Amino acid sequence: MKHLHFIIIVVILMVGCASRSDKSIGVPTNPLSKINDTLSEKYAVVSDFLDTKIKDRSKKIMIMSQKINTNMTLRILRLNEIYALDSIDSKKNYEDKTFYKEADWEIARKKYSKNSVTEIENATDRGGACCWVADNFNYKNVIFEELRIGSTAFIEKYMSSKITDIEKNIFGTLNYDFYSFSEPIYYENRECMIFTFHKGYIDGLSGSSEIIIYKKKNGKWVQTHIAIPNWIS
């Protein structure tokens, strides 16, 4: 009888250990799923920002397929010419010298760039990742252009005298506004999301660049700052 009790106790202990062992085994997460979720969040912010810039929803716009180099985002951020949007009147802003912190910038540099500080300080918008596609944006009345802005091929395609008046009327060539975006980066322990934004006009290749800064508030991404260096036009 004692042997029977002993066997029962051993079985109970084995079952208990197995149960605890099963609970300690976590379901492995799919790293690809995490990446996709992150990209979806980033692109949703860029798409929502673009929606705020389009006043005429019937108008076709152009988005440059090639992304602006992330080093340009880091370069503009480092200049610390950052303005906070007024929460009461979004048309007003004031310079915020408290946002930029060297330590946070250095963390972002090491995470998102292989370049030195000096190289970033001389960065251009070229050499960004590929590519923006229609699925990244809610607005669908878009031409995605692979040619680099200002290149001979771009000018030949959109500004050449070979384009007839009839073609201009059909395609509205000289009426296009064009937009460029960098890949968004997380900042300050993912409390902020930052990307470079450029808007230009085909009829003279003029435009302006700035970095857009969002913060998450009450579970939603909200634009709080912009940075507009006076050397960019």
LUMTI-365731 format. One record per residue: x, y, z of N, C-alpha, C in turn; residue number from 1. Coordinates in nm, 4 decimals, decimal comma, m for minus. Example, Ala and Ser with C-alpha at 12.3 -4.5 7.8 and 13.67 -1.06 7.14 Angstrom:
BEGIN
(atom (1,3190 m0,5690 0,7800) (1,2300 m0,4500 0,7800) (1,3200 m0,3300 0,7800) 1)
(atom (1,2850 m0,2250 0,7080) (1,3670 m0,1060 0,7140) (1,2900 0,0030 0,7870) 2)
! end
This chain:
BEGIN
(atom (0,0841 m0,1199 0,0000) (0,0000 0,0000 0,0000) (0,0876 0,1249 0,0000) 1)
(atom (0,1972 0,1174 0,0806) (0,2888 0,2303 0,0854) (0,3501 0,2553 m0,0512) 2)
(atom (0,3817 0,1428 m0,1221) (0,4382 0,1572 m0,2563) (0,3392 0,2244 m0,3498) 3)
(atom (0,2127 0,1937 m0,3356) (0,1084 0,2529 m0,4205) (0,0995 0,4034 m0,3957) 4)
(atom (0,1028 0,4414 m0,2657) (0,0990 0,5847 m0,2325) (0,2194 0,6574 m0,2920) 5)
(atom (0,3348 0,5912 m0,2850) (0,4567 0,6528 m0,3372) (0,4458 0,6763 m0,4875) 6)
(atom (0,3945 0,5765 m0,5595) (0,3791 0,5878 m0,7052) (0,2840 0,7015 m0,7403) 7)
(atom (0,1720 0,7118 m0,6659) (0,0729 0,8171 m0,6920) (0,1351 0,9550 m0,6720) 8)
(atom (0,2137 0,9706 m0,5647) (0,2781 1,0994 m0,5366) (0,3755 1,1371 m0,6476) 9)
(atom (0,4535 1,0390 m0,6948) (0,5498 1,0646 m0,8026) (0,4794 1,1098 m0,9294) 10)
(atom (0,3679 1,0415 m0,9620) (0,2910 1,0765 m1,0821) (0,2385 1,2187 m1,0720) 11)
(atom (0,1847 1,2559 m0,9534) (0,1315 1,3910 m0,9331) (0,2411 1,4962 m0,9524) 12)
(atom (0,3589 1,4690 m0,8959) (0,4703 1,5628 m0,9094) (0,5138 1,5780 m1,0541) 13)
(atom (0,5155 1,4672 m1,1289) (0,5563 1,4716 m1,2693) (0,4585 1,5525 m1,3523) 14)
(atom (0,3279 1,5338 m1,3264) (0,2249 1,6088 m1,3993) (0,2368 1,7572 m1,3699) 15)
(atom (0,2619 1,7901 m1,2405) (0,2756 1,9305 m1,2015) (0,3941 1,9966 m1,2687) 16)
(atom (0,5058 1,9281 m1,2749) (0,6250 1,9831 m1,3390) (0,6034 2,0036 m1,4877) 17)
(atom (0,5357 1,9064 m1,5500) (0,5081 1,9174 m1,6932) (0,4195 2,0356 m1,7217) 18)
(atom (0,3214 2,0561 m1,6318) (0,2293 2,1685 m1,6499) (0,3025 2,3011 m1,6415) 19)
(atom (0,3923 2,3124 m1,5392) (0,4674 2,4364 m1,5252) (0,5614 2,4571 m1,6421) 20)
(atom (0,6179 2,3475 m1,6918) (0,7092 2,3561 m1,8049) (0,6377 2,4078 m1,9280) 21)
(atom (0,5123 2,3581 m1,9510) (0,4355 2,4019 m2,0668) (0,4063 2,5510 m2,0592) 22)
(atom (0,3755 2,5993 m1,9359) (0,3411 2,7401 m1,9207) (0,4606 2,8302 m1,9463) 23)
(atom (0,5812 2,7777 m1,9248) (0,7001 2,8608 m1,9408) (0,7419 2,8743 m2,0857) 24)
(atom (0,6825 2,7953 m2,1730) (0,7179 2,7993 m2,3138) (0,6292 2,9011 m2,3838) 25)
(atom (0,6891 3,0115 m2,4245) (0,6110 3,1151 m2,4915) (0,5962 3,0846 m2,6391) 26)
(atom (0,4901 3,1353 m2,6980) (0,4706 3,1198 m2,8417) (0,5670 3,2137 m2,9122) 27)
(atom (0,6529 3,1615 m2,9960) (0,7523 3,2479 m3,0602) (0,6849 3,3535 m3,1468) 28)
(atom (0,7338 3,4766 m3,1334) (0,6772 3,5840 m3,2145) (0,7413 3,5831 m3,3519) 29)
(atom (0,6662 3,6279 m3,4482) (0,7149 3,6338 m3,5852) (0,7797 3,7699 m3,6081) 30)
(atom (0,9128 3,7774 m3,6226) (0,9786 3,9077 m3,6403) (0,9304 3,9800 m3,7646) 31)
(atom (0,8957 3,9056 m3,8699) (0,8457 3,9673 m3,9923) (0,7133 4,0367 m3,9677) 32)
(atom (0,6296 3,9751 m3,8824) (0,5010 4,0360 m3,8485) (0,5220 4,1681 m3,7755) 33)
(atom (0,6210 4,1704 m3,6839) (0,6503 4,2940 m3,6109) (0,6966 4,4034 m3,7057) 34)
(atom (0,7817 4,3672 m3,8016) (0,8314 4,4645 m3,8989) (0,7166 4,5208 m3,9810) 35)
(atom (0,6279 4,4321 m4,0259) (0,5142 4,4757 m4,1064) (0,4235 4,5690 m4,0281) 36)
(atom (0,4022 4,5386 m3,8991) (0,3191 4,6251 m3,8153) (0,3824 4,7633 m3,8018) 37)
(atom (0,5149 4,7660 m3,7850) (0,5861 4,8930 m3,7716) (0,5760 4,9749 m3,8991) 38)
(atom (0,5964 4,9112 m4,0136) (0,5872 4,9814 m4,1411) (0,4465 5,0337 m4,1647) 39)
(atom (0,3468 4,9544 m4,1301) (0,2079 4,9976 m4,1471) (0,1803 5,1226 m4,0652) 40)
(atom (0,2328 5,1259 m3,9431) (0,2136 5,2425 m3,8568) (0,2826 5,3650 m3,9161) 41)
(atom (0,4050 5,3474 m3,9630) (0,4791 5,4594 m4,0208) (0,4103 5,5133 m4,1455) 42)
(atom (0,3705 5,4236 m4,2343) (0,3126 5,4681 m4,3604) (0,1744 5,5288 m4,3410) 43)
(atom (0,1030 5,4842 m4,2387) (m0,0275 5,5436 m4,2082) (m0,0112 5,6895 m4,1674) 44)
(atom (0,0949 5,7201 m4,0928) (0,1212 5,8583 m4,0513) (0,1550 5,9445 m4,1729) 45)
(atom (0,2415 5,8947 m4,2608) (0,2773 5,9700 m4,3813) (0,1540 5,9938 m4,4680) 46)
(atom (0,0723 5,8913 m4,4837) (m0,0490 5,9031 m4,5640) (m0,1450 6,0059 m4,5057) 47)
(atom (m0,1636 6,0016 m4,3752) (m0,2535 6,0984 m4,3100) (m0,2000 6,2406 m4,3249) 48)
(atom (m0,0679 6,2554 m4,3155) (m0,0089 6,3881 m4,3322) (m0,0333 6,4403 m4,4736) 49)
(atom (m0,0131 6,3546 m4,5734) (m0,0374 6,3959 m4,7119) (m0,1817 6,4406 m4,7305) 50)
(atom (m0,2746 6,3701 m4,6697) (m0,4162 6,4062 m4,6821) (m0,4422 6,5488 m4,6348) 51)
(atom (m0,3670 6,5947 m4,5352) (m0,3877 6,7310 m4,4841) (m0,3361 6,8362 m4,5813) 52)
(atom (m0,2526 6,7958 m4,6764) (m0,1928 6,8908 m4,7701) (m0,2721 6,9049 m4,8998) 53)
(atom (m0,3624 6,8138 m4,9236) (m0,4366 6,8146 m5,0502) (m0,5696 6,8854 m5,0305) 54)
(atom (m0,5828 7,0001 m5,0930) (m0,7054 7,0789 m5,0791) (m0,8085 7,0418 m5,1851) 55)
(atom (m0,7610 7,0136 m5,3048) (m0,8504 6,9776 m5,4154) (m0,8393 6,8274 m5,4394) 56)
(atom (m0,9388 6,7527 m5,3944) (m0,9328 6,6064 m5,4016) (m0,9469 6,5534 m5,5442) 57)
(atom (m0,9852 6,6399 m5,6368) (m0,9992 6,5962 m5,7759) (m0,8682 6,6119 m5,8531) 58)
(atom (m0,7708 6,6746 m5,7910) (m0,6462 6,7065 m5,8600) (m0,5468 6,5913 m5,8521) 59)
(atom (m0,4850 6,5632 m5,9662) (m0,3806 6,4605 m5,9692) (m0,2505 6,5206 m5,9170) 60)
(atom (m0,1800 6,4460 m5,8362) (m0,0514 6,4905 m5,7834) (0,0570 6,3904 m5,8227) 61)
(atom (0,1803 6,4288 m5,7982) (0,2930 6,3403 m5,8258) (0,3673 6,3117 m5,6955) 62)
(atom (0,3982 6,1864 m5,6728) (0,4827 6,1464 m5,5598) (0,6090 6,0834 m5,6167) 63)
(atom (0,7232 6,1308 m5,5713) (0,8491 6,0747 m5,6177) (0,8677 5,9369 m5,5540) 64)
(atom (0,8863 5,8371 m5,6383) (0,8969 5,6992 m5,5893) (1,0164 5,6809 m5,4963) 65)
(atom (1,1294 5,7405 m5,5339) (1,2500 5,7269 m5,4521) (1,2338 5,8049 m5,3223) 66)
(atom (1,2634 5,7407 m5,2123) (1,2510 5,8072 m5,0827) (1,3697 5,9001 m5,0572) 67)
(atom (1,3435 6,0093 m4,9874) (1,4505 6,0997 m4,9466) (1,5423 6,0266 m4,8490) 68)
(atom (1,6704 6,0505 m4,8608) (1,7690 5,9869 m4,7739) (1,7413 6,0204 m4,6271) 69)
(atom (1,7393 5,9185 m4,5428) (1,7156 5,9391 m4,3995) (1,8211 6,0296 m4,3369) 70)
(atom (1,9408 6,0319 m4,3947) (2,0446 6,1212 m4,3430) (2,0018 6,2674 m4,3501) 71)
(atom (1,9167 6,3015 m4,4465) (1,8674 6,4383 m4,4552) (1,7779 6,4712 m4,3358) 72)
(atom (1,6988 6,3744 m4,2927) (1,6167 6,3936 m4,1727) (1,7048 6,4217 m4,0518) 73)
(atom (1,8099 6,3420 m4,0369) (1,9019 6,3610 m3,9245) (1,9758 6,4941 m3,9351) 74)
(atom (2,0100 6,5333 m4,0572) (2,0811 6,6597 m4,0771) (1,9949 6,7787 m4,0356) 75)
(atom (1,8708 6,7826 m4,0841) (1,7822 6,8945 m4,0514) (1,7517 6,8962 m3,9021) 76)
(atom (1,7313 6,7783 m3,8451) (1,7015 6,7704 m3,7020) (1,8165 6,8268 m3,6194) 77)
(atom (1,9384 6,7983 m3,6605) (2,0563 6,8420 m3,5859) (2,0716 6,9941 m3,5880) 78)
(atom (2,0186 7,0610 m3,6896) (2,0277 7,2070 m3,6975) (1,9463 7,2756 m3,5879) 79)
(atom (1,8508 7,2027 m3,5321) (1,7722 7,2508 m3,4177) (1,6962 7,3800 m3,4478) 80)
(atom (1,6446 7,3900 m3,5691) (1,5554 7,5007 m3,6037) (1,4139 7,4433 m3,6067) 81)
(atom (1,3652 7,4126 m3,4887) (1,2426 7,3351 m3,4713) (1,1339 7,4239 m3,4129) 82)
(atom (1,0148 7,4087 m3,4667) (0,9028 7,4927 m3,4246) (0,7869 7,4053 m3,3789) 83)
(atom (0,7288 7,4424 m3,2661) (0,6131 7,3701 m3,2129) (0,4862 7,4293 m3,2718) 84)
(atom (0,3966 7,3429 m3,3154) (0,2688 7,3896 m3,3670) (0,1808 7,4317 m3,2510) 85)
(atom (0,1161 7,5452 m3,2654) (0,0251 7,5922 m3,1617) (m0,0982 7,5033 m3,1610) 86)
(atom (m0,1335 7,4503 m3,0453) (m0,2466 7,3575 m3,0363) (m0,3801 7,4266 m3,0581) 87)
(atom (m0,3835 7,5592 m3,0435) (m0,5086 7,6325 m3,0624) (m0,5246 7,6746 m3,2078) 88)
(atom (m0,4190 7,7248 m3,2661) (m0,4224 7,7711 m3,4045) (m0,3050 7,7087 m3,4777) 89)
(atom (m0,3330 7,6104 m3,5638) (m0,2265 7,5358 m3,6296) (m0,1473 7,6219 m3,7276) 90)
(atom (m0,1962 7,7423 m3,7577) (m0,1234 7,8308 m3,8474) (m0,0099 7,9034 m3,7752) 91)
(atom (m0,0098 7,8948 m3,6443) (0,0938 7,9597 m3,5654) (0,1933 7,8554 m3,5152) 92)
(atom (0,3155 7,8966 m3,5008) (0,4148 7,8087 m3,4406) (0,5207 7,8935 m3,3713) 93)
(atom (0,5912 7,8343 m3,2822) (0,6968 7,9064 m3,2121) (0,8177 7,8156 m3,1970) 94)
(atom (0,9348 7,8766 m3,1954) (1,0573 7,7982 m3,1900) (1,0683 7,7265 m3,0560) 95)
(atom (1,1015 7,5988 m3,0644) (1,1120 7,5157 m2,9446) (1,2545 7,4614 m2,9353) 96)
(atom (1,3354 7,5242 m2,8523) (1,4741 7,4819 m2,8361) (1,4889 7,3679 m2,7356) 97)
(atom (1,3778 7,3230 m2,6800) (1,3842 7,2150 m2,5806) (1,3670 7,0772 m2,6435) 98)
(atom (1,3194 7,0723 m2,7685) (1,2907 6,9422 m2,8288) (1,4188 6,8643 m2,8585) 99)
(atom (1,5146 6,9294 m2,9237) (1,6357 6,8599 m2,9667) (1,7279 6,8318 m2,8485) 100)
(atom (1,7706 6,7068 m2,8405) (1,8684 6,6663 m2,7395) (1,9754 6,5822 m2,8087) 101)
(atom (2,0997 6,6182 m2,7854) (2,2115 6,5532 m2,8535) (2,2116 6,4019 m2,8308) 102)
(atom (2,1819 6,3585 m2,7091) (2,1848 6,2150 m2,6780) (2,0802 6,1390 m2,7592) 103)
(atom (1,9605 6,1954 m2,7717) (1,8553 6,1302 m2,8503) (1,8935 6,1256 m2,9978) 104)
(atom (1,9534 6,2334 m3,0452) (1,9951 6,2382 m3,1855) (2,1020 6,1335 m3,2138) 105)
(atom (2,1960 6,1175 m3,1217) (2,3040 6,0210 m3,1404) (2,2497 5,8781 m3,1438) 106)
(atom (2,1505 5,8505 m3,0618) (2,0861 5,7185 m3,0644) (2,0229 5,6942 m3,2010) 107)
(atom (1,9546 5,7954 m3,2531) (1,8902 5,7834 m3,3842) (1,9942 5,7672 m3,4947) 108)
(atom (2,1045 5,8402 m3,4850) (2,2097 5,8287 m3,5868) (2,2642 5,6864 m3,5932) 109)
(atom (2,2922 5,6279 m3,4780) (2,3481 5,4930 m3,4748) (2,2479 5,3885 m3,5232) 110)
(atom (2,1204 5,4152 m3,5027) (2,0175 5,3190 m3,5422) (1,9836 5,3276 m3,6905) 111)
(atom (1,9804 5,4488 m3,7447) (1,9269 5,4678 m3,8793) (2,0306 5,5069 m3,9839) 112)
(atom (2,1559 5,5254 m3,9441) (2,2567 5,5671 m4,0411) (2,3885 5,4960 m4,0149) 113)
(atom (2,4631 5,4760 m4,1230) (2,5976 5,4204 m4,1124) (2,7021 5,5309 m4,1252) 114)
(atom (2,6564 5,6545 m4,1354) (2,7459 5,7668 m4,1605) (2,7910 5,8352 m4,0320) 115)
(atom (2,9036 5,9025 m4,0414) (2,9555 5,9798 m3,9289) (2,8767 6,1100 m3,9155) 116)
(atom (2,8996 6,1806 m3,8056) (2,8328 6,3093 m3,7842) (2,8682 6,4062 m3,8961) 117)
(atom (2,9960 6,4114 m3,9324) (3,0406 6,5026 m4,0385) (2,9733 6,4700 m4,1708) 118)
(atom (2,9624 6,3422 m4,2024) (2,8981 6,3019 m4,3279) (2,7508 6,3395 m4,3281) 119)
(atom (2,6850 6,3245 m4,2152) (2,5434 6,3601 m4,2063) (2,5252 6,5107 m4,2205) 120)
(atom (2,6171 6,5884 m4,1660) (2,6080 6,7341 m4,1761) (2,6205 6,7824 m4,3200) 121)
(atom (2,6703 6,6963 m4,4084) (2,6831 6,7305 m4,5501) (2,5934 6,6434 m4,6379) 122)
(atom (2,4960 6,5812 m4,5778) (2,4094 6,4886 m4,6508) (2,3193 6,5622 m4,7494) 123)
(atom (2,2774 6,4906 m4,8528) (2,1777 6,5404 m4,9475) (2,0569 6,4483 m4,9418) 124)
(atom (1,9555 6,4827 m5,0196) (1,8349 6,4004 m5,0174) (1,8476 6,2759 m5,1034) 125)
(atom (1,9570 6,2633 m5,1779) (1,9724 6,1501 m5,2689) (2,0166 6,0242 m5,1948) 126)
(atom (1,9875 5,9097 m5,2581) (2,0341 5,7830 m5,2038) (1,9412 5,7193 m5,1038) 127)
(atom (1,8150 5,7626 m5,1030) (1,7186 5,7037 m5,0113) (1,6732 5,5665 m5,0563) 128)
(atom (1,5999 5,5002 m4,9698) (1,5515 5,3653 m4,9996) (1,4447 5,3701 m5,1085) 129)
(atom (1,4175 5,2574 m5,1669) (1,3126 5,2430 m5,2670) (1,1994 5,1600 m5,2058) 130)
(atom (1,0821 5,1882 m5,2329) (1,0201 5,2965 m5,3090) (0,8793 5,3157 m5,2542) 131)
(atom (0,8238 5,4349 m5,2715) (0,6838 5,4578 m5,2366) (0,5947 5,3985 m5,3450) 132)
(atom (0,4851 5,3356 m5,3018) (0,3907 5,2745 m5,3954) (0,2492 5,3143 m5,3558) 133)
(atom (0,1545 5,2853 m5,4429) (0,0158 5,3284 m5,4224) (m0,0430 5,2768 m5,2914) 134)
(atom (m0,0052 5,1558 m5,2519) (m0,0619 5,0966 m5,1300) (m0,0230 5,1726 m5,0036) 135)
(atom (0,0782 5,2580 m5,0121) (0,1228 5,3333 m4,8942) (0,0346 5,4535 m4,8634) 136)
(atom (m0,0556 5,4900 m4,9550) (m0,1311 5,6139 m4,9406) (m0,2808 5,5918 m4,9594) 137)
(atom (m0,3581 5,6690 m4,8837) (m0,5030 5,6665 m4,9011) (m0,5440 5,7379 m5,0290) 138)
(atom (m0,4751 5,8465 m5,0590) (m0,5079 5,9262 m5,1774) (m0,4593 5,8516 m5,3010) 139)
(atom (m0,5470 5,8324 m5,3973) (m0,5152 5,7463 m5,5108) (m0,4983 5,8212 m5,6422) 140)
(atom (m0,5279 5,9492 m5,6461) (m0,5146 6,0245 m5,7709) (m0,3701 6,0720 m5,7849) 141)
(atom (m0,2813 5,9739 m5,8048) (m0,1376 5,9982 m5,7923) (m0,0613 5,9389 m5,9101) 142)
(atom (0,0397 6,0112 m5,9543) (0,1413 5,9581 m6,0443) (0,2657 5,9310 m5,9602) 143)
(atom (0,3194 5,8111 m5,9677) (0,4446 5,7800 m5,8990) (0,5575 5,7883 m6,0015) 144)
(atom (0,6501 5,8794 m5,9773) (0,7562 5,9069 m6,0746) (0,8902 5,8547 m6,0245) 145)
(atom (0,9555 5,7742 m6,1077) (1,0840 5,7164 m6,0711) (1,2017 5,8062 m6,1083) 146)
(atom (1,1816 5,8969 m6,2038) (1,2902 5,9851 m6,2455) (1,3232 6,0854 m6,1358) 147)
(atom (1,4506 6,1164 m6,1217) (1,4934 6,2117 m6,0198) (1,4535 6,3532 m6,0587) 148)
(atom (1,4041 6,4293 m5,9625) (1,3644 6,5680 m5,9863) (1,4836 6,6479 m6,0392) 149)
(atom (1,4619 6,7215 m6,1464) (1,5674 6,8061 m6,2012) (1,6631 6,7357 m6,2946) 150)
(atom (1,6508 6,6040 m6,3071) (1,7381 6,5312 m6,3987) (1,7009 6,5652 m6,5425) 151)
(atom (1,7933 6,5399 m6,6326) (1,7676 6,5681 m6,7737) (1,6444 6,4929 m6,8223) 152)
(atom (1,6334 6,3675 m6,7809) (1,5189 6,2865 m6,8236) (1,3883 6,3420 m6,7679) 153)
(atom (1,3916 6,3909 m6,6425) (1,2711 6,4474 m6,5810) (1,2280 6,5736 m6,6545) 154)
(atom (1,3236 6,6620 m6,6814) (1,2923 6,7863 m6,7525) (1,2429 6,7565 m6,8928) 155)
(atom (1,3065 6,6606 m6,9579) (1,2652 6,6221 m7,0927) (1,1221 6,5696 m7,0924) 156)
(atom (1,0878 6,4959 m6,9899) (0,9551 6,4342 m6,9838) (0,8451 6,5334 m6,9499) 157)
(atom (0,8747 6,6281 m6,8604) (0,7681 6,7137 m6,8088) (0,7783 6,8610 m6,8476) 158)
(atom (0,8961 6,9056 m6,8919) (0,9117 7,0483 m6,9168) (0,9663 7,0804 m7,0552) 159)
(atom (0,9927 6,9786 m7,1343) (1,0516 6,9994 m7,2654) (0,9551 7,0707 m7,3585) 160)
(atom (1,0115 7,1484 m7,4502) (0,9299 7,2163 m7,5516) (0,8669 7,1165 m7,6480) 161)
(atom (0,9140 6,9901 m7,6412) (0,8557 6,8877 m7,7273) (0,7143 6,8516 m7,6837) 162)
(atom (0,6792 6,8847 m7,5594) (0,5441 6,8564 m7,5118) (0,4495 6,9572 m7,5739) 163)
(atom (0,3551 6,9113 m7,6486) (0,2637 7,0014 m7,7186) (0,1594 7,0569 m7,6240) 164)
(atom (0,0953 7,1645 m7,6667) (m0,0109 7,2245 m7,5858) (m0,1248 7,1263 m7,5642) 165)
(atom (m0,1520 7,0436 m7,6654) (m0,2601 6,9452 m7,6523) (m0,2263 6,8457 m7,5422) 166)
(atom (m0,1009 6,7975 m7,5413) (m0,0595 6,7029 m7,4384) (m0,0667 6,7661 m7,3007) 167)
(atom (m0,0302 6,8933 m7,2909) (m0,0362 6,9622 m7,1626) (m0,1789 6,9687 m7,1113) 168)
(atom (m0,2709 6,9934 m7,2020) (m0,4112 7,0019 m7,1621) (m0,4657 6,8663 m7,1202) 169)
(atom (m0,4240 6,7621 m7,1912) (m0,4743 6,6278 m7,1610) (m0,4205 6,5789 m7,0272) 170)
(atom (m0,2913 6,5946 m7,0069) (m0,2281 6,5375 m6,8885) (m0,2106 6,6373 m6,7742) 171)
(atom (m0,2364 6,7646 m6,8022) (m0,2188 6,8651 m6,6979) (m0,0755 6,8684 m6,6477) 172)
(atom (0,0180 6,8488 m6,7386) (0,1572 6,8284 m6,7003) (0,2109 6,9374 m6,6089) 173)
(atom (0,1913 7,0628 m6,6469) (0,2528 7,1715 m6,5724) (0,1744 7,2096 m6,4485) 174)
(atom (0,0659 7,1387 m6,4225) (m0,0150 7,1690 m6,3048) (0,0149 7,0778 m6,1870) 175)
(atom (0,1054 6,9823 m6,2070) (0,1312 6,8865 m6,1002) (0,2067 6,9505 m5,9835) 176)
(atom (0,1588 6,9259 m5,8641) (0,2404 6,9441 m5,7445) (0,3111 6,8113 m5,7210) 177)
(atom (0,4386 6,8160 m5,6828) (0,5049 6,6892 m5,6540) (0,5511 6,6863 m5,5091) 178)
(atom (0,5502 6,5655 m5,4536) (0,5800 6,5450 m5,3123) (0,6874 6,4377 m5,2976) 179)
(atom (0,7754 6,4590 m5,2011) (0,8760 6,3587 m5,1667) (0,8739 6,3365 m5,0160) 180)
(atom (0,9008 6,2129 m4,9771) (0,9034 6,1780 m4,8352) (1,0237 6,0885 m4,8078) 181)
(atom (1,0773 6,0997 m4,6895) (1,1771 6,0025 m4,6445) (1,1061 5,8904 m4,5697) 182)
(atom (1,1783 5,7842 m4,5459) (1,1275 5,6788 m4,4575) (1,1184 5,7365 m4,3159) 183)
(atom (1,0050 5,7263 m4,2495) (0,9944 5,7794 m4,1126) (1,0869 5,7041 m4,0168) 184)
(atom (1,1354 5,7748 m3,9162) (1,2165 5,7130 m3,8116) (1,1501 5,7373 m3,6762) 185)
(atom (1,1703 5,6421 m3,5867) (1,1243 5,6620 m3,4492) (1,2307 5,7409 m3,3728) 186)
(atom (1,1846 5,8155 m3,2729) (1,2737 5,9046 m3,1982) (1,2275 5,9116 m3,0538) 187)
(atom (1,3200 5,9316 m2,9630) (1,2898 5,9402 m2,8199) (1,2123 5,8170 m2,7707) 188)
(atom (1,2754 5,6996 m2,7875) (1,2136 5,5738 m2,7422) (1,0759 5,5523 m2,8030) 189)
(atom (1,0656 5,5830 m2,9313) (0,9425 5,5611 m3,0087) (0,8284 5,6535 m2,9646) 190)
(atom (0,8607 5,7559 m2,8883) (0,7572 5,8518 m2,8509) (0,7275 5,9480 m2,9653) 191)
(atom (0,8240 5,9620 m3,0561) (0,8078 6,0518 m3,1706) (0,8332 5,9758 m3,3000) 192)
(atom (0,7757 6,0281 m3,4077) (0,8025 5,9774 m3,5411) (0,8368 6,0979 m3,6288) 193)
(atom (0,9458 6,0863 m3,7046) (0,9972 6,2005 m3,7797) (1,0262 6,1595 m3,9239) 194)
(atom (0,9930 6,2471 m4,0186) (1,0287 6,2224 m4,1584) (1,0476 6,3552 m4,2308) 195)
(atom (1,1243 6,3510 m4,3393) (1,1439 6,4691 m4,4230) (1,0343 6,4750 m4,5274) 196)
(atom (0,9867 6,5960 m4,5521) (0,8796 6,6189 m4,6489) (0,9221 6,7311 m4,7427) 197)
(atom (0,9056 6,7075 m4,8719) (0,9356 6,8109 m4,9710) (0,8163 6,8269 m5,0637) 198)
(atom (0,7769 6,9511 m5,0865) (0,6711 6,9812 m5,1828) (0,7264 7,0765 m5,2867) 199)
(atom (0,7002 7,0463 m5,4126) (0,7487 7,1316 m5,5204) (0,6452 7,1468 m5,6302) 200)
(atom (0,6855 7,2231 m5,7320) (0,5952 7,2533 m5,8424) (0,6678 7,2281 m5,9735) 201)
(atom (0,6029 7,1554 m6,0621) (0,6640 7,1170 m6,1882) (0,7031 7,2378 m6,2720) 202)
(atom (0,6249 7,3450 m6,2653) (0,6445 7,4568 m6,3572) (0,7721 7,5365 m6,3330) 203)
(atom (0,8524 7,4962 m6,2384) (0,9785 7,5669 m6,2182) (1,0721 7,4906 m6,1271) 204)
(atom (1,0290 7,3716 m6,0877) (1,1052 7,2863 m5,9973) (1,1362 7,3572 m5,8654) 205)
(atom (1,0515 7,4536 m5,8308) (1,0676 7,5214 m5,7028) (1,0012 7,4381 m5,5946) 206)
(atom (1,0342 7,4664 m5,4689) (0,9708 7,3919 m5,3616) (1,0352 7,4209 m5,2281) 207)
(atom (0,9927 7,3483 m5,1271) (1,0453 7,3676 m4,9921) (1,0522 7,2339 m4,9209) 208)
(atom (1,1455 7,2244 m4,8271) (1,1629 7,1016 m4,7496) (1,1526 7,1314 m4,6012) 209)
(atom (1,1075 7,0344 m4,5274) (1,0986 7,0470 m4,3821) (1,0931 6,9068 m4,3226) 210)
(atom (1,1192 6,8961 m4,1942) (1,0944 6,7675 m4,1299) (0,9685 6,7798 m4,0457) 211)
(atom (0,8926 6,6732 m4,0474) (0,7634 6,6674 m3,9798) (0,7790 6,5798 m3,8565) 212)
(atom (0,7312 6,6285 m3,7439) (0,7469 6,5563 m3,6174) (0,6102 6,5261 m3,5580) 213)
(atom (0,5862 6,3989 m3,5346) (0,4621 6,3526 m3,4723) (0,4933 6,2962 m3,3346) 214)
(atom (0,3983 6,3112 m3,2438) (0,4041 6,2450 m3,1139) (0,2750 6,1668 m3,0927) 215)
(atom (0,2868 6,0581 m3,0184) (0,1671 5,9784 m2,9898) (0,0988 6,0336 m2,8653) 216)
(atom (m0,0281 6,0720 m2,8812) (m0,1078 6,1261 m2,7711) (m0,2401 6,0512 m2,7642) 217)
(atom (m0,2659 5,9943 m2,6475) (m0,3888 5,9165 m2,6276) (m0,4046 5,8082 m2,7340) 218)
(atom (m0,2928 5,7450 m2,7685) (m0,2958 5,6345 m2,8633) (m0,2997 5,6750 m3,0088) 219)
(atom (m0,2926 5,8058 m3,0382) (m0,2978 5,8525 m3,1766) (m0,1753 5,9381 m3,2072) 220)
(atom (m0,1285 5,9273 m3,3313) (m0,0161 6,0088 m3,3743) (m0,0662 6,1464 m3,4158) 221)
(atom (m0,0052 6,2502 m3,3568) (m0,0465 6,3883 m3,3806) (0,0771 6,4712 m3,4143) 222)
(atom (0,0682 6,5534 m3,5193) (0,1818 6,6385 m3,5517) (0,1964 6,7476 m3,4466) 223)
(atom (0,3177 6,7614 m3,3938) (0,3434 6,8601 m3,2886) (0,4487 6,9631 m3,3271) 224)
(atom (0,5403 6,9276 m3,4182) (0,6508 7,0166 m3,4537) (0,6824 7,0082 m3,6028) 225)
(atom (0,7484 7,1120 m3,6506) (0,8117 7,1107 m3,7826) (0,9506 7,1715 m3,7672) 226)
(atom (1,0393 7,1382 m3,8595) (1,1717 7,2007 m3,8635) (1,1939 7,2518 m4,0049) 227)
(atom (1,2176 7,3821 m4,0165) (1,2324 7,4448 m4,1479) (1,3614 7,5263 m4,1489) 228)
(atom (1,4738 7,4653 m4,1823) (1,5998 7,5397 m4,1871) (1,5939 7,6511 m4,2910) 229)
(atom (1,6538 7,7647 m4,2609) (1,6451 7,8772 m4,3534) (1,7339 7,8601 m4,4760) 230)
(atom (1,8188 7,7543 m4,4781) (1,8998 7,7323 m4,5973) (1,8305 7,6440 m4,6991) 231)
(atom (1,7102 7,5955 m4,6651) (1,6372 7,5096 m4,7586) (1,5272 7,5900 m4,8236) 232)
(atom (1,5182 7,5796 m4,9551) (1,4119 7,6494 m5,0276) (1,3625 7,5630 m5,1409) 233)
! end
